[in-house]
Amino acid sequence: MAKNTNKKKNVGARKTAAAPSSGARRWLAPAAIIVMLTASAVIFYYGNSGKRKPSAPAAVAPAAGANTPDMGVTGEPIKMKIAQAVMVTVELDFGGQTPSIAEAIQQIDRGYAPDDGVGRTFAILDAYGEPTPDGKKLHMSMHVSSEKPGMGTLRFKRTGELLWRARIGAPGDAPAGQKNLMIQLGKGTADGGVYVLDGTRGGDNILNAYLQNSQQRARDVWPDGAERELTFIYSACGCPVKVMCRRVGERTMRTKDTPVIFPDDPEVVATISNLMKW
């Protein structure tokens, strides 16, 4: 993005979300669904040799300036490191009945201006919220993960209002490494314990996936009718995206409509939906 991001012509040279990385596309092939579930640290993106981060997943640390009330809309943009996350919370007036979060996220324009002129600089990982008490606006939070150096913006399409503006990384910084999908199944216990799913031993249905270092499958520890928390990790920052699901026979179903997951990576959403049999 050009430095003056308030000018529309400089904000959206590439406003549509970029396609998944070649590694992600490879995972989305039918034969690679097995690999997709692998929870080994070897497959996690931090294992990529080009990534300048420790091998452990990064914490969901707020970006420098993330607490700026206007989120970089006026004055200087907020500053974020590569592979960092920030929560962008807004109240949007749709001029009538408030839409669902899934509908509202489609009214948020992503503006990318990478330093190298290629692809996107960030991704929205999930979004959730509800109408304000008076019902006139939609209170929505978007979890944003930085991916490569450049500028990034979020703008409300209906009014053109700039919601968030950030300078991501510094010129010459390496982009985040390859992103791969990891899935965890909650144990349903008070301590919040999880099973890590190991897809290297098969499983085109989440219930058929083996637990890591075990001969048990997910179906063996997830009773029919029970609600469990599923955690998906597919982000540069290593941030988890959590949803609640109930097992219904050989399928699962979400028990809540939110959060909307990975709106900028529809192919990943399709793969998850296929595994979960949503």
C-alpha positions in Angstrom: 0.0 0.0 0.0 1.1 3.5 -0.6 1.9 5.6 2.5 -1.4 7.6 2.4 -3.8 4.8 3.1 -6.7 7.1 3.4 -6.8 7.5 -0.3 -8.8 4.6 -1.7 -6.7 4.3 -4.8 -3.7 3.4 -2.6 -5.5 0.9 -0.4 -6.8 -1.9 -2.5 -4.5 -2.8 -5.3 -5.2 -6.4 -4.3 -8.3 -6.5 -2.1 -9.4 -10.1 -2.6 -8.0 -12.6 -0.2 -5.0 -14.4 -1.6 -5.2 -18.1 -2.4 -3.6 -20.5 0.2 0.0 -21.2 0.0 1.3 -24.0 -2.2 1.6 -26.1 0.9 -1.9 -25.4 1.9 -3.2 -26.3 -1.6 -1.2 -29.5 -1.4 -3.0 -30.4 1.8 -6.4 -29.8 0.3 -5.9 -32.5 -2.2 -7.9 -35.7 -1.3 -4.8 -37.8 -0.7 -3.4 -35.1 1.6 -6.3 -34.9 3.9 -4.6 -37.6 6.0 -1.5 -35.4 6.4 -3.6 -32.4 7.2 -4.5 -33.7 10.6 -1.0 -34.4 11.7 -0.2 -32.7 15.0 3.5 -33.3 15.0 5.6 -30.2 15.4 7.4 -31.2 12.2 4.4 -30.2 10.1 3.6 -27.1 12.0 4.5 -24.0 10.0 7.2 -23.0 12.5 9.2 -25.9 11.2 9.7 -24.1 7.9 13.3 -23.3 7.5 12.5 -19.8 6.1 10.7 -18.7 9.2 12.5 -16.4 11.6 10.7 -17.6 14.7 11.2 -20.3 17.4 9.9 -23.7 16.7 7.1 -23.3 19.3 3.9 -21.6 18.3 3.8 -17.9 18.9 1.6 -16.6 21.6 -1.3 -14.4 20.7 0.6 -11.3 21.6 -1.0 -7.9 21.0 0.7 -5.9 18.3 2.6 -2.8 19.3 0.0 -0.1 19.3 -2.8 -2.6 19.3 -4.5 -0.8 22.2 -4.6 2.4 20.2 -8.3 3.4 20.5 -8.6 4.3 16.8 -6.6 1.2 15.6 -4.4 3.3 13.4 -7.2 5.0 11.6 -6.0 8.5 12.4 -2.4 9.5 12.7 0.2 6.8 12.4 -0.8 3.2 11.6 -0.3 0.7 14.3 2.8 -1.4 14.0 2.8 -5.2 14.0 5.5 -7.8 13.7 5.3 -10.7 11.3 3.3 -13.6 12.7 1.6 -11.6 15.3 -2.1 -11.2 16.1 -4.4 -8.3 17.0 -8.1 -8.2 17.8 -10.1 -5.5 15.8 -13.4 -4.7 17.5 -15.9 -2.4 15.8 -19.5 -1.4 15.9 -21.1 -1.2 12.5 -24.3 0.5 11.4 -26.0 -1.4 8.6 -28.8 1.1 8.3 -31.5 -1.4 9.2 -31.7 -4.9 10.5 -28.3 -6.1 11.7 -26.9 -9.1 9.7 -25.3 -12.2 11.0 -21.6 -12.3 11.6 -21.2 -14.5 8.5 -23.0 -11.9 6.4 -21.2 -8.9 8.1 -17.7 -10.2 7.4 -18.5 -10.1 3.7 -19.0 -6.3 4.1 -15.4 -5.8 5.4 -13.0 -4.9 2.6 -9.5 -6.2 3.1 -6.8 -3.9 1.7 -3.3 -5.3 1.1 -0.2 -3.5 0.0 2.7 -6.0 0.4 6.2 -4.6 0.1 7.0 -7.1 -2.6 3.8 -6.4 -4.5 2.6 -10.0 -4.3 -0.3 -11.6 -2.3 -1.7 -10.5 1.0 -0.2 -9.1 4.2 -2.7 -10.5 6.8 -5.6 -12.8 7.2 -8.8 -12.7 9.3 -8.8 -15.9 11.3 -12.2 -15.7 12.9 -15.0 -13.3 13.7 -17.8 -13.2 16.3 -20.1 -10.7 17.9 -23.7 -9.7 18.4 -26.1 -6.7 18.0 -25.7 -3.8 20.5 -28.3 -3.6 23.2 -30.4 -1.1 21.3 -30.3 -3.4 18.2 -29.1 -0.5 16.0 -25.5 -1.7 15.4 -23.5 -4.9 15.2 -20.7 -5.3 17.7 -18.1 -7.5 15.9 -14.6 -8.6 16.7 -12.1 -9.9 14.1 -9.0 -11.8 14.9 -6.3 -10.6 12.5 -3.0 -12.4 11.9 0.0 -10.7 10.1 1.7 -12.7 7.4 4.2 -10.6 5.4 5.7 -7.1 5.4 3.6 -4.3 4.0 0.5 -2.3 4.9 -3.0 -3.7 5.7 -6.4 -2.1 6.2 -9.9 -3.1 7.0 -12.7 -0.9 5.7 -16.5 -1.0 6.0 -17.9 -1.3 2.5 -21.3 0.2 3.2 -19.9 3.6 4.4 -16.2 3.5 3.3 -15.2 3.9 7.0 -11.6 2.9 7.7 -11.7 0.5 10.7 -8.0 -0.6 11.0 -4.7 0.3 9.5 -1.4 -1.3 10.2 2.2 -1.3 9.1 3.3 -5.0 9.2 7.0 -5.8 9.7 9.7 -3.8 8.1 11.1 -3.7 4.6 13.2 -6.7 4.1 11.7 -8.8 6.8 11.0 -12.4 5.9 7.3 -13.4 5.5 5.8 -16.0 7.8 6.5 -19.6 6.9 4.1 -22.2 5.4 0.8 -22.7 7.2 -0.4 -26.2 7.9 -3.6 -27.3 9.6 -3.5 -28.9 13.1 -6.6 -30.1 14.9 -7.2 -30.8 18.6 -10.2 -32.5 20.2 -11.3 -31.3 23.7 -11.6 -34.1 26.3 -14.7 -32.5 27.8 -13.0 -32.2 31.2 -12.8 -29.3 33.6 -9.1 -28.9 33.2 -9.5 -28.2 29.5 -7.4 -31.1 28.3 -7.2 -32.0 24.6 -6.4 -34.9 22.4 -4.1 -34.1 19.5 -5.3 -35.9 16.3 -2.8 -37.8 14.2 -3.8 -38.0 10.6 -0.8 -39.9 9.4 -2.6 -43.2 10.1 -5.7 -42.4 8.1 -9.1 -40.7 8.6 -11.3 -39.0 6.0 -13.8 -38.5 8.8 -12.8 -36.7 12.1 -14.2 -39.7 14.0 -11.8 -42.1 12.3 -8.7 -40.1 13.1 -6.3 -41.7 15.5 -5.2 -39.9 18.7 -1.5 -39.1 18.7 0.6 -41.8 20.3 -2.5 -44.0 20.8 -4.4 -46.8 19.2 -7.6 -45.1 20.0 -9.6 -43.1 17.5 -11.6 -39.9 18.0 -14.8 -42.0 18.0 -13.5 -44.0 21.0 -13.3 -40.9 23.2 -16.1 -38.8 21.8 -19.5 -40.3 22.9 -22.4 -39.9 20.5 -24.5 -36.9 21.6 -21.6 -35.3 23.5 -20.5 -31.7 22.9 -16.8 -31.1 22.6 -14.5 -28.1 21.8 -12.5 -28.4 18.5 -9.4 -26.3 18.1 -8.0 -25.5 14.6 -4.7 -23.9 14.0 -4.0 -22.5 10.6 -2.3 -19.2 10.9 1.0 -17.4 10.7 0.7 -16.4 14.4 -0.1 -20.0 15.6 -3.3 -18.7 17.1 -6.1 -21.2 17.9 -9.6 -21.0 16.5 -12.1 -22.8 18.6 -15.6 -24.1 17.9 -18.1 -26.1 19.8 -19.5 -29.3 18.1 -21.7 -32.2 19.0 -21.3 -35.7 17.7 -24.4 -36.9 16.0 -23.8 -40.5 14.9 -21.2 -40.6 12.2 -21.2 -36.8 11.8 -20.6 -33.7 13.9 -22.6 -30.5 14.0 -21.7 -27.1 15.3 -23.7 -26.0 18.3 -23.1 -22.3 17.8 -22.9 -20.3 14.5 -19.9 -18.3 15.7 -17.1 -17.8 15.4 -17.0 -17.6 11.7 -13.8 -19.4 11.0 -11.0 -18.6 8.4 -13.1 -16.3 6.2 -10.0 -15.5 4.1 -9.2 -19.2 3.5 -12.3 -20.8 2.0 -10.5 -23.9 0.8 -9.4 -24.6 4.3 -12.9 -24.2 5.6 -14.1 -26.6 2.9 -11.6 -29.2 4.0 -12.5 -28.8 7.7 -16.2 -29.1 6.8 -15.6 -32.3 4.9 -13.7 -33.8 7.8 -16.2 -32.8 10.4 -19.1 -33.8 8.1 -20.9 -30.5 8.6 
